[in-house]
Amino acid sequence: MSAKKTEISKRATEVLRLLKSEYPVAICELTHESAFQLLAATILSAQCTDVRVNMVTPALFDAYPTPAKLAVADVAHVEQLVRSTGFYQTKAKNLIGMASQVMTRFGGEVPREIEDLVTLPGVGRKTANVLRSVVFGLPGLPVDTHVGRLSRRLGLTKLEDAVKVEYELNAMLPPEEWGEFSLRLILHGRRVCDARKPRCEECLLESLCPSSTLPTKKSTGKTATKKLAHKAATGKAATKKSTKKPVKKTKARKK
Ligand code: SF4
């Protein structure tokens, strides 16, 4: 391993240690009581907040408590139940398709292997890793927008592709830590390392973060900050507002 890779790997281990101390309990914020419910909730969470999904799933699971019931559901009724999560037509179709395939191909049980999970409608690698790590206790590191952003800001990767980021992080961390590392990065991204305005002054990772916006300790009193490092890591200036036009929402994709 090169000296640079060793340094990044050590940083990943330190990030893991600090996040564990800051967030001793790492839980998935999607309400669920079974693998089937978490799978359905994660499909609904595409382009939607966990809070909103948790408002919708009680009625959905009351009406369709099992894959067998959801597999034969009336699509218009499911659409009506999940409407407020956005992209409701695609999501309703994926939910019914997922349940149908769980019944016909997996005997009514949600599969555990990633190769099987990703063949289900609406299920991508991120959702498959959520299932594996949260309900099955198996290694799986879901890379969502928070995990990708924080990994780049912390200098753990330079890559944008979520699957490549997942593999890079996997190589630096013990498999039994993958799932909770992802959950803790998500918590930190939501609470401190905001996409637009990271609160570096209250961040416990600041001392090892190459993208911190705070003045460096060796500051000469001029403008010696880590902003350039931030720019290098994210492609954006740390404090400037983005001049990009808002991106139009696209169809819900596999997560
Ligand atoms: S120091 Fe700033 S940029 Fe780095 S992880 Fe913390 S909040 Fe994010």
Boltz pocket constraint, residues with backbone or C-beta under 6 A from the ligand:
constraints:
  - pocket:
      binder: B
      contacts: [[A, 150], [A, 153], [A, 154], [A, 192], [A, 193], [A, 194], [A, 198], [A, 199], [A, 200], [A, 203], [A, 204], [A, 205], [A, 206], [A, 207], [A, 209], [A, 210], [A, 211], [A, 212], [A, 213]]
      max_distance: 6.0
